[in-house]
Amino acid sequence: MVRIRPRGAIVLLILCAGLAGCRANINLFSSQPPLSGSAPVVLALTDSPPTNVSILSAEVTLTGATLNPGNVPLLASPATLELTRLQTDFAYLSTTSVDAGSYTSLALTFANPSLTIENDTASPIVSGTTTCPVGAICTFAPISANLSTTITLPTLIISANTGAGLLLDVKLDDLLSSTLGADFKSGTTVSQFTFTPAISGPLLVAAEDVVGQVTSMDTVHNTFSFQNATRLFSLTVDNTTTFLQFPPSLCTTSVFTCLRDGQILSVDIGIRSDGIAVARNVLFEDGDSSDTEVEGIITGTNAGLQQFTIVTLAESATISGLNIGDTATVQYTPVTPFNLDFTHADNAQVDTSCCIFGAPTDLSVGQQVSVRRNSISSGNLINADRVRLRSSRITATVQTIGAPSIFLYNLPSLFSGHSITQIQAQTSAQTILSENGVAIIFTQIPISSVVSVRGPLFNVSGARTLVATKVIVKP
């Protein structure tokens, strides 16, 4: 899956995208160690829709990434990505070995963009042949002015044993027009960064919260294959790997033998200095894949019918009749378990004792949940064997700060349209804080700045509290 060219340097392809641009989740296809005398190079991607339109899901396929001169392909195969969950994260795509030399441009091609929105404006939104009524949730393919672009680079010099990176930044605010048309030429930029993590230092964290199922294991090389609805991952387990929430019956220490075929896991992926993709943090979700995990953002609740609705953002396996970006109705019963996923920032546990999620009364619009889909479900009607609170990703404005909390307003219309005007983001010593890719401290977060926060979102007596695992100050 990785193109190897002799006497070259490793190119790591990374993607990050979000509603206001982002600098941080890496979703991985595959990686391979560099050839002798080679070095890693990374390509990464980050992300103005109309006011009062919530972008609930934004999906696109990156079909090509070619470095020039030389027409060097950096992408092993097309990569389909859901962008909104990357407001706080990166997406690592592949590792490629290229010839040492100077490169001056990057050609990108995209395909099949799809948007799911909630129209909270005062009038219908028309895009092509699709009309989205006021208050409705609609999925459509935006009219695209440009699905390809060639971006001039400050000369990228690749030499043996010297890693480098390219951060591909797709900003939905710039990409989308006031009529929700898409122009990837206007909305995409590329910047360079150095990829030279010390062998003894921390890994470059490439992806977080990637849910899928184990499909095979190689106990000789401590590698395993890990697949979900959009891609296949090949990951290594080494002495930096942490195993979280595994039942004692499976393992008592963090070792490769904790893994079993068919397990559903949530994995954070890191990149070693030799370009190898490592399962940095491995969180146990389910012991088998008899029920598929469907992750989505809640758009409505109906306690009387014992239902809630979601827009689908991720699936642990492909589901017939339910695609990423589709709406789905989740049906629960009085005995359906409701619980909170293990919350961690990197491999440090985050305290969530402030808040609870254990019953249907704790459901709220804007929460991101993972639903264990009973096999009797059909299409977009999900019969839930379990509902688990996962991390939401929200971009908003800092209104006030009172340590350890950040109070946010100017929320996406998904919240304001449901009378939620403020969210309290509660930080801790474990919370990852950054600005322009650089770690900061709590007191450096400016009032009135735009931030993207990640963490479980709780309904606390009608108010909203997010226990933050990450806060990114937007440029």
N, C-alpha and C positions, 0 to 999 in steps of 0.2 A: 504493500500500500504506500510505500515511501519510495520516491524516485531517488536513486543513488547515482551520483556523477563522480568520476574519479578526481582525486586531489582537491576535494572541495571543502566547503564549510556547511555546517548544519543550519538549516533555516527552520525555525519553529513558527508555525502559522497560528496566530491568536486572534480572536474576535471578541469585541465588546461593544454593546449597543444599549441605548436607553433613551428615555423620554427627553432627557436634557444632556445627553452625553455621559459617558462613564469612564472610570479608570480602574475598574477592578473586576469575572467568572470565566473559567476556561473549560469549554467542552471539547473533548478530545476524540480524534479518530484513532491515531496510532503514532508511535514514535519508534526510533531505531537509533542505536548508538552511533556516534560519528565515526567515519573512517579515520585511519591513522593520519595525523596531521591536519585534521579538520576541526571546526568549531561551530557552536550553535548560533543561529540567527532566528529571531522570533518575529512573526507577523501577528498582530493583535488588532481587534476591532472594537470601537465604542460607538454610541449613537450621537414650521410651527403651525402643529395642528391648530384648528380654531379653538378659541376660548370656549370653555364649558363642553368640550368633547373629551371623554376619557378613552384613551387608547388601552383597551383591555388585553389585546393580543396583537402582536405584529410579527408576522412570519415571512421569511424570505429565504431563498436558496442562493448561496454563493456557488456559482458553477465554475468559476475560474479565477485564478490569481497568478499572473505571469510577470516575472521579473525580466527587465530588459536593460541593455542589449543582451541578446542571446536567447530570447524566448524561453526562459526557464520556468517551468510550471512549479508553483509552490503548493498547490492543492492536489492531493492524491485522488479525491473524488468529490462530487458535489456535496455541500454541507447545508442542510436545512436547519434554520435557527429560529427560535422564538425570542424576540428581542427585549420585550418588556421586563422579563425577569433578570436581564443583564444591567439594570440600572445601577446595581452595586457590584457587578461581577464581570469577569473576563470569559472568553470562549476560545480555548486552545484547539486548533483544528488538526495540524499534522506537522511532521518533521521531515524536512527535505534536505538532501545534500546537494550543494551547487558548487560550481567551479569558483575558486578564488578569483577576484577581479573587482572592477568598479561597475556599479549598476546605477542607472539614472531615472528609471521610471517603473511603475507598477500598474499593469493593466488588470482591471477587475470586471467581471461580468456577473450579473444577478438575474434571477428568474423567479417567476411565480410569487410576487409579493401579495400578501393577504393581510387585511386589517379587520379586527373586530372592535367596534366602538360602542359606547353608550352616548346617544345624542341628548345632551342636556341643554342644548341651545333652545331658542324660542321659535325655531322654524325647521322644517325638514331639510336634510342634507342630501343633495343629489350628487352622485359620483358615477359617471357613465350611465348605465341603464338601471342603477340601483338607487332607490329613494329610501332614506332612513327617516322614519317619522320621529317627531319629538318624543323623547322619553324611551325610545326603543333601543334595543341592542341589535346591531346589524353586522354581518360579515360580508365583505366584498373585496374584489381585486382592484386596488387603486389604479387609475390611468397613469401610466408611467411615461414620462418624457424621455428619460434616459435610463436604460438598464445596464449600461456599460460606461466605464470611464477609465481614462489613463491619467495617472497622477505623477507629476514630475517630482523626483526625490532630490534633496540635497545629496550629492554623490554618496552612495552607499558602498563603502570599501569592505569587501569580505576577504579576510586572509586566514590562513591556517591557524588553528588554535585560538582564534579570537571570535567570541560569540557576538552576535548583533541581533537586534529585534526591530520589527516594524509593527506599530500599533495602528490598526485600521479603525478609524473612528467614524461610525455612521450615526449621525444625530437626527433623530426623528423630527426635532423642532425645525431643522433646516431642510430635511428631506421632504417633508409633507407641506403642501400648499394649503391655503385657506379653504380650498375645495377638496382637500385630502387627496390630491394628485401626488405622485411620487417621482422625484428626480434624484437618482443616485449619483449623478455627476455633481449636483449642487450640495448634496447632503453627506458626501464622503470625503474625508481627509486621511492622510497618513503621516505619522511621525515616527522617528527612529529612537530606539533606546538600546542601551548596552545590556546584553544578556551574558553575564559572567558571574553567576553565583559561585561563591567559594565552596569547595568540596566539603569543608567542615561546617559551613554556615547553613542558614535556613534555605529550604527549597523555594524556588519561584512558584508561588501558588497560582495554579493555572485554571482551576475550575472548582466551584463549590456547589454542594447540594445537587449533584447529578444522580438521579434515581434510575435504577435499572435492575436487571437480573443477571446472576452469574450463569454463563452458558458453558464454560469449560475451564479447567484448571491444569496447570503444568507444575507439578510439585518439584520437579527437578530444577527448574529455573525460577520458581516462586513467582510465576505470572498467572494471570487469569483473564478470561474474556468476559466482557460486561456489556450488555446490550439493552437499549430501550427502543421506543418507537421510531426514533430518528437516526440512530447511529450505533456503531459497534466500537467498543473501546478495548484496547489491549494494555493492561496495567501490570506493573511490577510491585511486589511487596518487599520492602527491605527494613533495615533497623530504624528508619524514620517513620514507619507506618504505625498509626495508632488505631486500635479497634475499640469501638464505643458501643455500649448497650447490648453486647452479645450475651445470650443466656449462658449462665455458668455451665449448663449441660453441654454447650458447644466448645467453650474455651474459657480458661481462667487467666490466660496471659495473651498479650498481643502477638500472635503468631499466625503464619499462613494457614495452619490447620483449622483455624476458626471458620474458614470458608467452606461452603458446600454448593454443589450444582443446584440451581433453581432458587437460591436465596435472592430476596429483593433487598438491595442496599442503597444507601445514600452515600456517595463518595465525593470527597474533595481530592482533586488531582494536583500534584506538584511536578515540577520539572527539575531533574538533577542537572548538575553542571555538565554531565556527559550527554545531555539531551534525552535521557530516558524518562518516560512518564511513569510516575509513582503514585500509587494509591496512598495519599498522605494521611487522610482520615477516612475510616470505613465505619459507617453507622448501620447497625442492623435494623431493618424495617420489618421483614417477614421471613419466615423459615422456608417458604415455598412460593411458587408463582402460580398456584391454582387460581388465585384471584389477582387481577391486574390492579396496580395502583394508578389512580387517576388524580393528578394534581390540578387544582384550578382556583380561580379567584371568585369569591362569593359575590353574586350580583343581586340576590334577593332571598328572603326567607318567608316561609309560610308554616307557622307552628301548627295551625289547625289541620293542615293536610299532612303534617310531618314530612315536609319537603323543604329543600332550598335549591337555588339554581347557581350554576357556576359557568364560567368560561374556561375551557380546558387549556392548560398551559404545558402539561407534560403527561406522558403515559409510560409506564414501565414496559409495556409491550404494545404492539399495534392492535387497535380495536376496530373491528368492522363497524362502520356507521358512525364512528366518533373520531374526528380529526382534531388536531391542535387548532385552537381558535373557535371550535364549535361550542355552542351552549349546550348544557346538559342539566337535567333535573335529577336531583339526588333524593331518593326515598329512604327514610330511616324508620325504625320502629322503637317502641319503648325500651327494648333491650339492646339496641345498637350501642356499642361502646364508643364513647367520645373521650379522647385523651390528647395530651400534648407531646409532641416529638421532643427528643433530647435536644436541648439548645446549647450550641457551642460556638465560640469564636476561635477559629483555627481549632486546636485540640484542647482548649480550656473550656470547661463547663461554665455556662452563664446562669446566674441565679434568677429563677422565674417564680419565686415563692410569693411575690407580690400579687399574683394573679392566678386565675383558674380557668381551665377549659375542660369541662367534664360532663356537659349536658347540652341539649338543644338550646336552652335559654342563653348559652354563652356564644351562640352563633351571631355573626355581624357582617354586614356588607363590607367588602374590602379585605376581609381575612383571606389568607391563602391556606387551603386545606388539602390533605391527601385522603382520598376515599378508596377504601378497599372494595373493589367492585365484584359483587357476587356473580358467579358464572351464569345465573339465570337472568341477568340484566340483558337488555337489548338496545343497541344503538345508543341514543342519547338519554335513555332512561336508565339510571344507575340505582340498583338496589344495594345499599351500603351494608357491608359486614363490619365496617369500622370507619369512624371519621377522626382524623388526626390533624391537629393544628400544626402548620408548618410556617415558614418565614414569609411575610409579606415584604414587598419592595415598594417604597413610596417616595416620590420626589415632591418637595414642598418648600415653603419659605420659613426661616427661623423667625418666630415672633418674639419670644423672650427666652432667656436661659436662667435656670436656677439649679445649680449643681445638685444632683447628677442628671437633671432632666433638661431636655430641649423641647420647647413648646412650638409646634408647627401649625401654620395656617396657610391660606392659599392652596388648599388641598385639591387634588383632582376632583372633577365634578362627580365622580362615582360616590365620593364621600359627601361633598357639600350638597349634592342633590338629594341626599338622604339625611339631611339635617345634622351632619357631622362636620363641625367647623374647626375643630382643633384636635390634634393628636399629641399626646405626651410621649416623647421618645426617651425612655429611661436608660441611661448609660451606666457602665460599671468599669472596673479596672480591666476587665477582659475585652471591652468593646474596642474594635479596630477603628481608629480615627485617622483620616487622611485627607489631604488636599493636594491636587496636582501630582498624585502618586507618592507624596511624601507624608510620613507619619507626623501627626500633630497631637497636641494635648487639648483637653476639653476647653480651656480658656481661650484657645486660638480660633474657636468657631465664632464667626462674626454674626451679630444681629442683622437681620434682613438678608442674609445670604441664602442661596438655594442649596439644599442638601438632599441627598438620597440616603434613606435609612433602610436597614434590613433587620428583620426580627419578627418573632411571633406577635400578632396584634390581638389584644384582649378587649373584650367588652366589660368594663368595670363600672357597674351601676349606671349604665347609660353613657359614660365617658369612654374614651379610647386611650389605651396605654400600649405602646410598642416597646418591648424589651429589646434594646438595640444590640445586635452583634457587630454591626458595621455602620459607620456614618461617614459619608464622603461629601466634602464641600465641593460644590461645582465651580468651575472657573467662570 
